[in-house]
Amino acid sequence: MLSRGGTSVEAVEAAVSVMEEDDTFDAGRGSFLTSEGHVQCDALMMCGKTLRAGGVGCVERVRHAVQAARLVLEKSPHVYFVGPGAEDFVHSLGMDLIDNSELVLDRERARLAEAQERAAAGLQDATFSGDEAGLPAEFASHDTVGAVALDREGNLAAATSTGGTLNKTPGRVGDSSLIGCGCYADNESAATSLTGWGEPIMKLVLGKWACDRVGEGTAPEAAARESIAYLHRRLKGHGGIILLDRKGRYGIAHNTPQMAWALRTEQIKAADTVRSA
Ligand code: GLY
């Protein structure tokens, strides 16, 4: 997309759409299920040039939440839509609505049943504690997706999309679609996308925190590391971050056991995917 002259907004939408379609990830089809067995998605897209943003929360009938987020960014004076209102808005602009069952996998039904058995057996606290001893079982599986991009015009953009956390209460919104939490972009600082347990990331407004470090002069590589250290120091949170500035410098850090990421630059022609431990 970028090598053909596309914008950073188009690029992050394209990258995140691919990952939403791939049932490997907790976004779109294959997402974790709510306690009632539905997929309920959140997504945000932000343009670093204009600071326009579009977010959707708790959407169930949209195949690509990131594409819905782009419609909000481009077609609405508002920034954030939730639930049926979000679905009606994007449908009015021509997006097809689907049946939620198209997003639900048997794999996730089994995972939900297991989580609910664990909760019934009194293991809920360990699952939600987020500290080293009680690292949530979900970290052994898959998580939120996101992308950051810098285009030929020097404009940054970011997008994040998620099905949220396993066995979440319907209506719960995490960090991913909240501006400055799981996603942020500003040409004057950086673009970022985060993954991990959303509540600690929200409490620290960690995406904006990371971008501000870059705006103050910290290199993205150091700012990414500092952000994850801050997340753990303040709230014993676990997560991962990708961070990109207008010079094309990037930072990647995580304190979860794994985070899959890929990088594409003018110099690196083939996507270089690394599953880091
Ligand atoms: N980071 C995804 C969530 O907590 O919803």
py3Dmol code that shows the C-alpha trace and the ligand (Angstrom):
import py3Dmol

protein = """\
ATOM      1  CA  MET A   1       0.000   0.000   0.000  1.00  0.00           C
ATOM      2  CA  LEU A   2       2.733   2.467   0.989  1.00  0.00           C
ATOM      3  CA  SER A   3       5.063   1.611  -1.899  1.00  0.00           C
ATOM      4  CA  ARG A   4       2.176   2.390  -4.270  1.00  0.00           C
ATOM      5  CA  GLY A   5       1.914   5.840  -2.707  1.00  0.00           C
ATOM      6  CA  GLY A   6      -0.960   5.118  -0.344  1.00  0.00           C
ATOM      7  CA  THR A   7      -1.467   7.073   2.838  1.00  0.00           C
ATOM      8  CA  SER A   8      -0.528   5.868   6.295  1.00  0.00           C
ATOM      9  CA  VAL A   9      -4.248   5.705   7.137  1.00  0.00           C
ATOM     10  CA  GLU A  10      -4.848   3.377   4.175  1.00  0.00           C
ATOM     11  CA  ALA A  11      -1.823   1.283   5.158  1.00  0.00           C
ATOM     12  CA  VAL A  12      -2.841   0.690   8.776  1.00  0.00           C
ATOM     13  CA  GLU A  13      -6.376  -0.158   7.685  1.00  0.00           C
ATOM     14  CA  ALA A  14      -5.052  -2.699   5.177  1.00  0.00           C
ATOM     15  CA  ALA A  15      -2.642  -4.313   7.663  1.00  0.00           C
ATOM     16  CA  VAL A  16      -5.181  -4.577  10.451  1.00  0.00           C
ATOM     17  CA  SER A  17      -7.884  -5.892   8.088  1.00  0.00           C
ATOM     18  CA  VAL A  18      -5.610  -8.801   7.134  1.00  0.00           C
ATOM     19  CA  MET A  19      -5.080  -9.666  10.787  1.00  0.00           C
ATOM     20  CA  GLU A  20      -8.792  -9.356  11.614  1.00  0.00           C
ATOM     21  CA  GLU A  21      -9.539 -11.838   8.844  1.00  0.00           C
ATOM     22  CA  ASP A  22      -6.908 -14.289  10.161  1.00  0.00           C
ATOM     23  CA  ASP A  23      -8.409 -16.313  12.989  1.00  0.00           C
ATOM     24  CA  THR A  24      -4.993 -16.580  14.657  1.00  0.00           C
ATOM     25  CA  PHE A  25      -5.633 -13.295  16.394  1.00  0.00           C
ATOM     26  CA  ASP A  26      -8.007 -11.826  18.958  1.00  0.00           C
ATOM     27  CA  ALA A  27      -9.605  -9.462  16.464  1.00  0.00           C
ATOM     28  CA  GLY A  28     -12.518  -9.981  14.103  1.00  0.00           C
ATOM     29  CA  ARG A  29     -13.077 -13.669  13.325  1.00  0.00           C
ATOM     30  CA  GLY A  30     -11.496 -15.860  15.997  1.00  0.00           C
ATOM     31  CA  SER A  31     -11.750 -13.312  18.801  1.00  0.00           C
ATOM     32  CA  PHE A  32     -12.205 -14.255  22.428  1.00  0.00           C
ATOM     33  CA  LEU A  33     -15.853 -14.571  23.446  1.00  0.00           C
ATOM     34  CA  THR A  34     -17.846 -12.594  25.978  1.00  0.00           C
ATOM     35  CA  SER A  35     -19.357 -14.418  28.946  1.00  0.00           C
ATOM     36  CA  GLU A  36     -22.478 -14.802  26.800  1.00  0.00           C
ATOM     37  CA  GLY A  37     -20.585 -16.403  23.906  1.00  0.00           C
ATOM     38  CA  HIS A  38     -20.532 -13.497  21.458  1.00  0.00           C
ATOM     39  CA  VAL A  39     -17.667 -11.772  19.680  1.00  0.00           C
ATOM     40  CA  GLN A  40     -17.758  -8.093  20.640  1.00  0.00           C
ATOM     41  CA  CYS A  41     -15.110  -5.966  18.915  1.00  0.00           C
ATOM     42  CA  ASP A  42     -13.452  -2.607  19.606  1.00  0.00           C
ATOM     43  CA  ALA A  43     -11.204  -0.677  17.200  1.00  0.00           C
ATOM     44  CA  LEU A  44      -9.615   2.739  16.806  1.00  0.00           C
ATOM     45  CA  MET A  45      -7.833   4.478  13.965  1.00  0.00           C
ATOM     46  CA  MET A  46      -6.007   7.795  14.291  1.00  0.00           C
ATOM     47  CA  CYS A  47      -4.377  10.090  11.718  1.00  0.00           C
ATOM     48  CA  GLY A  48      -1.237  11.853  12.961  1.00  0.00           C
ATOM     49  CA  LYS A  49      -1.530  14.713  10.470  1.00  0.00           C
ATOM     50  CA  THR A  50      -5.040  15.867  11.354  1.00  0.00           C
ATOM     51  CA  LEU A  51      -5.489  14.213  14.776  1.00  0.00           C
ATOM     52  CA  ARG A  52      -8.776  12.925  13.456  1.00  0.00           C
ATOM     53  CA  ALA A  53      -9.776   9.670  15.086  1.00  0.00           C
ATOM     54  CA  GLY A  54     -12.515   7.111  14.679  1.00  0.00           C
ATOM     55  CA  GLY A  55     -13.454   4.506  17.225  1.00  0.00           C
ATOM     56  CA  VAL A  56     -16.056   1.776  17.582  1.00  0.00           C
ATOM     57  CA  GLY A  57     -16.834  -0.226  20.705  1.00  0.00           C
ATOM     58  CA  CYS A  58     -18.817  -3.406  21.360  1.00  0.00           C
ATOM     59  CA  VAL A  59     -19.719  -4.020  17.720  1.00  0.00           C
ATOM     60  CA  GLU A  60     -21.037  -7.507  16.986  1.00  0.00           C
ATOM     61  CA  ARG A  61     -22.227  -7.368  13.371  1.00  0.00           C
ATOM     62  CA  VAL A  62     -19.192  -5.847  11.666  1.00  0.00           C
ATOM     63  CA  ARG A  63     -16.647  -8.116   9.996  1.00  0.00           C
ATOM     64  CA  HIS A  64     -13.832  -5.563  10.104  1.00  0.00           C
ATOM     65  CA  ALA A  65     -14.044  -3.226  13.078  1.00  0.00           C
ATOM     66  CA  VAL A  66     -11.024  -1.294  11.780  1.00  0.00           C
ATOM     67  CA  GLN A  67     -12.913  -0.455   8.585  1.00  0.00           C
ATOM     68  CA  ALA A  68     -15.822   0.767  10.670  1.00  0.00           C
ATOM     69  CA  ALA A  69     -13.356   2.904  12.642  1.00  0.00           C
ATOM     70  CA  ARG A  70     -12.088   4.440   9.414  1.00  0.00           C
ATOM     71  CA  LEU A  71     -15.625   5.346   8.390  1.00  0.00           C
ATOM     72  CA  VAL A  72     -16.090   7.129  11.721  1.00  0.00           C
ATOM     73  CA  LEU A  73     -12.748   8.927  11.249  1.00  0.00           C
ATOM     74  CA  GLU A  74     -13.572  10.089   7.738  1.00  0.00           C
ATOM     75  CA  LYS A  75     -17.342  10.489   7.648  1.00  0.00           C
ATOM     76  CA  SER A  76     -18.405  11.707  11.059  1.00  0.00           C
ATOM     77  CA  PRO A  77     -17.803  14.828  13.158  1.00  0.00           C
ATOM     78  CA  HIS A  78     -17.960  12.451  16.140  1.00  0.00           C
ATOM     79  CA  VAL A  79     -15.060  10.329  17.305  1.00  0.00           C
ATOM     80  CA  TYR A  80     -16.627   7.277  18.909  1.00  0.00           C
ATOM     81  CA  PHE A  81     -19.661   5.066  18.334  1.00  0.00           C
ATOM     82  CA  VAL A  82     -20.726   2.004  20.301  1.00  0.00           C
ATOM     83  CA  GLY A  83     -22.924  -1.039  19.906  1.00  0.00           C
ATOM     84  CA  PRO A  84     -25.972  -0.943  17.639  1.00  0.00           C
ATOM     85  CA  GLY A  85     -25.496   2.805  17.055  1.00  0.00           C
ATOM     86  CA  ALA A  86     -22.066   2.110  15.576  1.00  0.00           C
ATOM     87  CA  GLU A  87     -23.455  -0.709  13.437  1.00  0.00           C
ATOM     88  CA  ASP A  88     -26.309   1.447  12.161  1.00  0.00           C
ATOM     89  CA  PHE A  89     -23.910   4.292  11.370  1.00  0.00           C
ATOM     90  CA  VAL A  90     -21.538   2.195   9.250  1.00  0.00           C
ATOM     91  CA  HIS A  91     -24.451   0.368   7.607  1.00  0.00           C
ATOM     92  CA  SER A  92     -25.900   3.732   6.573  1.00  0.00           C
ATOM     93  CA  LEU A  93     -22.596   4.346   4.779  1.00  0.00           C
ATOM     94  CA  GLY A  94     -22.805   1.079   2.856  1.00  0.00           C
ATOM     95  CA  MET A  95     -21.018  -1.429   5.086  1.00  0.00           C
ATOM     96  CA  ASP A  96     -22.641  -4.867   5.138  1.00  0.00           C
ATOM     97  CA  LEU A  97     -23.650  -6.162   8.551  1.00  0.00           C
ATOM     98  CA  ILE A  98     -23.100  -9.837   9.328  1.00  0.00           C
ATOM     99  CA  ASP A  99     -24.418 -12.383  11.785  1.00  0.00           C
ATOM    100  CA  ASN A 100     -22.204 -12.526  14.867  1.00  0.00           C
ATOM    101  CA  SER A 101     -21.873 -16.318  14.492  1.00  0.00           C
ATOM    102  CA  GLU A 102     -19.626 -15.713  11.435  1.00  0.00           C
ATOM    103  CA  LEU A 103     -16.970 -14.426  13.830  1.00  0.00           C
ATOM    104  CA  VAL A 104     -17.273 -17.235  16.406  1.00  0.00           C
ATOM    105  CA  LEU A 105     -14.962 -20.264  16.278  1.00  0.00           C
ATOM    106  CA  ASP A 106     -15.474 -23.623  18.028  1.00  0.00           C
ATOM    107  CA  ARG A 107     -11.945 -23.182  19.367  1.00  0.00           C
ATOM    108  CA  GLU A 108     -13.144 -20.091  21.230  1.00  0.00           C
ATOM    109  CA  ARG A 109     -16.325 -21.756  22.495  1.00  0.00           C
ATOM    110  CA  ALA A 110     -14.091 -24.420  24.078  1.00  0.00           C
ATOM    111  CA  ARG A 111     -11.738 -21.775  25.486  1.00  0.00           C
ATOM    112  CA  LEU A 112     -14.667 -19.889  27.015  1.00  0.00           C
ATOM    113  CA  ALA A 113     -16.071 -23.049  28.609  1.00  0.00           C
ATOM    114  CA  GLU A 114     -12.666 -23.755  30.130  1.00  0.00           C
ATOM    115  CA  ALA A 115     -12.353 -20.196  31.468  1.00  0.00           C
ATOM    116  CA  GLN A 116     -15.818 -20.345  32.993  1.00  0.00           C
ATOM    117  CA  GLU A 117     -14.984 -23.668  34.646  1.00  0.00           C
ATOM    118  CA  ARG A 118     -11.827 -22.090  36.068  1.00  0.00           C
ATOM    119  CA  ALA A 119     -13.827 -19.134  37.362  1.00  0.00           C
ATOM    120  CA  ALA A 120     -16.421 -21.439  38.910  1.00  0.00           C
ATOM    121  CA  ALA A 121     -13.613 -23.312  40.631  1.00  0.00           C
ATOM    122  CA  GLY A 122     -12.505 -20.072  42.292  1.00  0.00           C
ATOM    123  CA  LEU A 123      -9.514 -19.337  40.069  1.00  0.00           C
ATOM    124  CA  GLN A 124     -10.916 -16.010  38.895  1.00  0.00           C
ATOM    125  CA  ASP A 125      -8.555 -13.932  41.011  1.00  0.00           C
ATOM    126  CA  ALA A 126      -5.466 -15.525  39.554  1.00  0.00           C
ATOM    127  CA  THR A 127      -6.779 -14.960  36.053  1.00  0.00           C
ATOM    128  CA  PHE A 128      -7.360 -11.277  36.653  1.00  0.00           C
ATOM    129  CA  SER A 129      -4.445 -10.395  38.923  1.00  0.00           C
ATOM    130  CA  GLY A 130      -1.998  -9.683  36.108  1.00  0.00           C
ATOM    131  CA  ASP A 131       1.031 -10.224  38.330  1.00  0.00           C
ATOM    132  CA  GLU A 132       3.831 -12.656  37.585  1.00  0.00           C
ATOM    133  CA  ALA A 133       2.343 -15.462  39.627  1.00  0.00           C
ATOM    134  CA  GLY A 134      -1.105 -15.133  38.123  1.00  0.00           C
ATOM    135  CA  LEU A 135      -0.249 -14.341  34.534  1.00  0.00           C
ATOM    136  CA  PRO A 136      -3.546 -14.800  32.702  1.00  0.00           C
ATOM    137  CA  ALA A 137      -3.852 -18.001  30.716  1.00  0.00           C
ATOM    138  CA  GLU A 138      -4.882 -15.889  27.706  1.00  0.00           C
ATOM    139  CA  PHE A 139      -1.274 -14.743  27.335  1.00  0.00           C
ATOM    140  CA  ALA A 140      -0.437 -18.244  26.172  1.00  0.00           C
ATOM    141  CA  SER A 141      -2.826 -17.772  23.275  1.00  0.00           C
ATOM    142  CA  HIS A 142      -3.440 -14.722  21.119  1.00  0.00           C
ATOM    143  CA  ASP A 143      -4.219 -11.062  21.445  1.00  0.00           C
ATOM    144  CA  THR A 144      -5.150  -7.700  19.980  1.00  0.00           C
ATOM    145  CA  VAL A 145      -3.706  -6.571  16.638  1.00  0.00           C
ATOM    146  CA  GLY A 146      -2.402  -3.201  15.548  1.00  0.00           C
ATOM    147  CA  ALA A 147      -0.324  -1.341  13.012  1.00  0.00           C
ATOM    148  CA  VAL A 148       1.588   1.920  12.739  1.00  0.00           C
ATOM    149  CA  ALA A 149       2.717   3.483   9.472  1.00  0.00           C
ATOM    150  CA  LEU A 150       4.630   6.426   8.035  1.00  0.00           C
ATOM    151  CA  ASP A 151       3.843   7.422   4.443  1.00  0.00           C
ATOM    152  CA  ARG A 152       5.713   9.306   1.720  1.00  0.00           C
ATOM    153  CA  GLU A 153       4.219  12.601   2.808  1.00  0.00           C
ATOM    154  CA  GLY A 154       5.689  12.086   6.282  1.00  0.00           C
ATOM    155  CA  ASN A 155       2.338  11.416   7.944  1.00  0.00           C
ATOM    156  CA  LEU A 156       1.886   8.910  10.743  1.00  0.00           C
ATOM    157  CA  ALA A 157      -1.174   6.777  11.475  1.00  0.00           C
ATOM    158  CA  ALA A 158      -2.078   4.034  13.915  1.00  0.00           C
ATOM    159  CA  ALA A 159      -4.849   1.473  14.233  1.00  0.00           C
ATOM    160  CA  THR A 160      -5.721  -1.136  16.846  1.00  0.00           C
ATOM    161  CA  SER A 161      -8.435  -3.797  16.782  1.00  0.00           C
ATOM    162  CA  THR A 162      -9.487  -6.370  19.340  1.00  0.00           C
ATOM    163  CA  GLY A 163     -12.101  -8.808  20.501  1.00  0.00           C
ATOM    164  CA  GLY A 164     -11.131  -7.830  24.041  1.00  0.00           C
ATOM    165  CA  THR A 165     -10.554 -10.235  26.884  1.00  0.00           C
ATOM    166  CA  LEU A 166     -11.781 -13.790  27.305  1.00  0.00           C
ATOM    167  CA  ASN A 167     -15.067 -14.146  29.217  1.00  0.00           C
ATOM    168  CA  LYS A 168     -15.494 -10.362  29.454  1.00  0.00           C
ATOM    169  CA  THR A 169     -18.804  -8.993  30.623  1.00  0.00           C
ATOM    170  CA  PRO A 170     -20.847  -7.832  27.603  1.00  0.00           C
ATOM    171  CA  GLY A 171     -20.428  -4.093  27.168  1.00  0.00           C
ATOM    172  CA  ARG A 172     -16.902  -3.997  28.566  1.00  0.00           C
ATOM    173  CA  VAL A 173     -14.584  -1.776  26.498  1.00  0.00           C
ATOM    174  CA  GLY A 174     -10.821  -2.160  26.804  1.00  0.00           C
ATOM    175  CA  ASP A 175      -7.842   0.010  25.956  1.00  0.00           C
ATOM    176  CA  SER A 176      -7.634  -0.744  22.236  1.00  0.00           C
ATOM    177  CA  SER A 177     -10.279   1.650  20.964  1.00  0.00           C
ATOM    178  CA  LEU A 178      -9.709   4.445  23.478  1.00  0.00           C
ATOM    179  CA  ILE A 179      -7.625   7.368  22.245  1.00  0.00           C
ATOM    180  CA  GLY A 180      -4.258   7.533  23.962  1.00  0.00           C
ATOM    181  CA  CYS A 181      -4.673   4.142  25.621  1.00  0.00           C
ATOM    182  CA  GLY A 182      -4.267   1.293  23.099  1.00  0.00           C
ATOM    183  CA  CYS A 183      -3.731   3.569  20.097  1.00  0.00           C
ATOM    184  CA  TYR A 184      -2.497   7.063  19.326  1.00  0.00           C
ATOM    185  CA  ALA A 185      -0.932   9.034  16.463  1.00  0.00           C
ATOM    186  CA  ASP A 186       0.386  12.583  16.281  1.00  0.00           C
ATOM    187  CA  ASN A 187       2.829  13.866  13.671  1.00  0.00           C
ATOM    188  CA  GLU A 188       4.432  15.967  16.393  1.00  0.00           C
ATOM    189  CA  SER A 189       5.406  12.893  18.400  1.00  0.00           C
ATOM    190  CA  ALA A 190       4.749   9.311  17.269  1.00  0.00           C
ATOM    191  CA  ALA A 191       2.242   6.623  16.350  1.00  0.00           C
ATOM    192  CA  THR A 192       1.619   3.665  18.602  1.00  0.00           C
ATOM    193  CA  SER A 193      -0.476   0.554  19.075  1.00  0.00           C
ATOM    194  CA  LEU A 194      -0.595  -1.601  22.192  1.00  0.00           C
ATOM    195  CA  THR A 195      -1.664  -5.084  23.114  1.00  0.00           C
ATOM    196  CA  GLY A 196      -2.111  -6.760  26.462  1.00  0.00           C
ATOM    197  CA  TRP A 197      -4.397  -6.618  29.475  1.00  0.00           C
ATOM    198  CA  GLY A 198      -6.403  -3.470  28.806  1.00  0.00           C
ATOM    199  CA  GLU A 199      -7.354  -2.144  32.215  1.00  0.00           C
ATOM    200  CA  PRO A 200      -3.813  -1.227  33.405  1.00  0.00           C
ATOM    201  CA  ILE A 201      -3.036   0.277  29.966  1.00  0.00           C
ATOM    202  CA  MET A 202      -6.182   2.438  30.239  1.00  0.00           C
ATOM    203  CA  LYS A 203      -5.392   3.625  33.757  1.00  0.00           C
ATOM    204  CA  LEU A 204      -1.968   4.855  32.621  1.00  0.00           C
ATOM    205  CA  VAL A 205      -3.176   6.244  29.241  1.00  0.00           C
ATOM    206  CA  LEU A 206      -0.096   4.428  28.075  1.00  0.00           C
ATOM    207  CA  GLY A 207      -0.211   5.106  24.331  1.00  0.00           C
ATOM    208  CA  LYS A 208      -0.177   8.874  24.864  1.00  0.00           C
ATOM    209  CA  TRP A 209       2.447   8.470  27.587  1.00  0.00           C
ATOM    210  CA  ALA A 210       4.721   6.651  25.118  1.00  0.00           C
ATOM    211  CA  CYS A 211       4.164   9.180  22.311  1.00  0.00           C
ATOM    212  CA  ASP A 212       4.864  12.072  24.684  1.00  0.00           C
ATOM    213  CA  ARG A 213       8.241  10.527  25.585  1.00  0.00           C
ATOM    214  CA  VAL A 214       9.119  10.518  21.874  1.00  0.00           C
ATOM    215  CA  GLY A 215       7.853  14.095  21.517  1.00  0.00           C
ATOM    216  CA  GLU A 216      10.192  15.105  24.315  1.00  0.00           C
ATOM    217  CA  GLY A 217      13.181  13.597  22.515  1.00  0.00           C
ATOM    218  CA  THR A 218      13.411   9.983  23.643  1.00  0.00           C
ATOM    219  CA  ALA A 219      14.140   7.549  20.800  1.00  0.00           C
ATOM    220  CA  PRO A 220      11.201   5.202  20.090  1.00  0.00           C
ATOM    221  CA  GLU A 221      13.288   2.152  20.978  1.00  0.00           C
ATOM    222  CA  ALA A 222      13.924   3.498  24.493  1.00  0.00           C
ATOM    223  CA  ALA A 223      10.407   4.927  24.857  1.00  0.00           C
ATOM    224  CA  ALA A 224       8.870   1.534  24.029  1.00  0.00           C
ATOM    225  CA  ARG A 225      11.003  -0.174  26.681  1.00  0.00           C
ATOM    226  CA  GLU A 226      10.239   2.558  29.225  1.00  0.00           C
ATOM    227  CA  SER A 227       6.501   2.287  28.571  1.00  0.00           C
ATOM    228  CA  ILE A 228       6.382  -1.416  29.292  1.00  0.00           C
ATOM    229  CA  ALA A 229       8.583  -0.961  32.372  1.00  0.00           C
ATOM    230  CA  TYR A 230       6.211   1.811  33.575  1.00  0.00           C
ATOM    231  CA  LEU A 231       3.183  -0.442  32.970  1.00  0.00           C
ATOM    232  CA  HIS A 232       4.709  -3.128  35.132  1.00  0.00           C
ATOM    233  CA  ARG A 233       6.148  -0.831  37.805  1.00  0.00           C
ATOM    234  CA  ARG A 234       2.892   1.068  38.411  1.00  0.00           C
ATOM    235  CA  LEU A 235       0.265  -1.627  37.981  1.00  0.00           C
ATOM    236  CA  LYS A 236       2.081  -4.905  37.431  1.00  0.00           C
ATOM    237  CA  GLY A 237       0.532  -4.852  33.979  1.00  0.00           C
ATOM    238  CA  HIS A 238       1.537  -6.988  31.033  1.00  0.00           C
ATOM    239  CA  GLY A 239       1.461  -5.929  27.426  1.00  0.00           C
ATOM    240  CA  GLY A 240       3.322  -4.993  24.316  1.00  0.00           C
ATOM    241  CA  ILE A 241       3.849  -1.863  22.243  1.00  0.00           C
ATOM    242  CA  ILE A 242       4.912  -0.813  18.752  1.00  0.00           C
ATOM    243  CA  LEU A 243       5.997   2.791  18.338  1.00  0.00           C
ATOM    244  CA  LEU A 244       7.069   4.743  15.223  1.00  0.00           C
ATOM    245  CA  ASP A 245       8.227   8.339  14.757  1.00  0.00           C
ATOM    246  CA  ARG A 246       8.349  10.642  11.721  1.00  0.00           C
ATOM    247  CA  LYS A 247      11.994   9.795  11.094  1.00  0.00           C
ATOM    248  CA  GLY A 248      10.990   6.164  10.636  1.00  0.00           C
ATOM    249  CA  ARG A 249      12.629   5.136  13.893  1.00  0.00           C
ATOM    250  CA  TYR A 250      10.698   2.410  15.667  1.00  0.00           C
ATOM    251  CA  GLY A 251      10.499   0.714  19.033  1.00  0.00           C
ATOM    252  CA  ILE A 252       9.055  -2.663  19.970  1.00  0.00           C
ATOM    253  CA  ALA A 253       8.780  -3.968  23.528  1.00  0.00           C
ATOM    254  CA  HIS A 254       6.685  -6.427  25.503  1.00  0.00           C
ATOM    255  CA  ASN A 255       6.711  -8.186  28.857  1.00  0.00           C
ATOM    256  CA  THR A 256       4.251 -10.883  27.848  1.00  0.00           C
ATOM    257  CA  PRO A 257       5.861 -14.253  27.098  1.00  0.00           C
ATOM    258  CA  GLN A 258       5.450 -13.646  23.364  1.00  0.00           C
ATOM    259  CA  MET A 259       4.431 -10.954  20.923  1.00  0.00           C
ATOM    260  CA  ALA A 260       4.329 -11.575  17.180  1.00  0.00           C
ATOM    261  CA  TRP A 261       5.348  -8.581  15.076  1.00  0.00           C
ATOM    262  CA  ALA A 262       6.442  -7.748  11.558  1.00  0.00           C
ATOM    263  CA  LEU A 263       8.342  -4.886  10.015  1.00  0.00           C
ATOM    264  CA  ARG A 264       8.397  -3.536   6.467  1.00  0.00           C
ATOM    265  CA  THR A 265      10.637  -0.674   5.338  1.00  0.00           C
ATOM    266  CA  GLU A 266      12.095   0.509   2.030  1.00  0.00           C
ATOM    267  CA  GLN A 267      15.266  -1.361   2.968  1.00  0.00           C
ATOM    268  CA  ILE A 268      13.569  -4.522   4.212  1.00  0.00           C
ATOM    269  CA  LYS A 269      11.473  -5.654   1.269  1.00  0.00           C
ATOM    270  CA  ALA A 270      10.179  -8.914   2.658  1.00  0.00           C
ATOM    271  CA  ALA A 271       8.041  -8.775   5.779  1.00  0.00           C
ATOM    272  CA  ASP A 272      10.369  -9.888   8.549  1.00  0.00           C
ATOM    273  CA  THR A 273       8.141 -11.609  11.066  1.00  0.00           C
ATOM    274  CA  VAL A 274       9.565 -12.391  14.435  1.00  0.00           C
ATOM    275  CA  ARG A 275       7.917 -14.242  17.264  1.00  0.00           C
ATOM    276  CA  SER A 276      10.004 -13.039  20.150  1.00  0.00           C
ATOM    277  CA  ALA A 277      10.231 -14.712  23.504  1.00  0.00           C
TER     278      ALA A 277
END
"""
ligand_1 = """\
5
LIG
N -5.988 -5.107 24.944
C -7.243 -5.607 24.660
C -8.223 -5.455 25.717
O -7.890 -5.495 26.894
O -9.380 -5.320 25.400
"""
view = py3Dmol.view(width=600, height=400)
view.addModel(protein, "pdb")
view.setStyle({"model": 0}, {"cartoon": {"style": "trace"}})
view.addModel(ligand_1, "xyz")
view.setStyle({"model": 1}, {"stick": {}})
view.zoomTo()
view.show()
